[in-house]
Amino acid sequence: MVEKVWVGKKVQVLSLKELEKNHFKEFGNIWYSRNEEKKHGNNSLHRLKYENTINVSMQKFCGKICEVAEVREEFFKIKEDEAGWNWGSLDG
């Protein structure tokens, strides 16, 4: 869970090198886990929308310092991201 206290704080997105080193890359996207259970089968669109991932569009923020604009229970949004992707912490 991301704490609401983070709104307005600056955070650094992990570098692409760090993500590629420690996480699973598939079709240009980086997932925090391999999703071995495949609970949604091979539905990559579901994984991209609802599971912890850094997609190709989000990767331009890797290594940059961004401001937390909004916090929800499971994710947060960053001010610099006009597309409005859901960001999450690596600890869940």
Summary of the structure (lengths in Angstrom):
residues: 92
radius of gyration: 13.1
end to end distance: 6.6
largest distance: 37.8
contacts: 210
relative contact order: 0.26
helix: 23%
strand: 24%
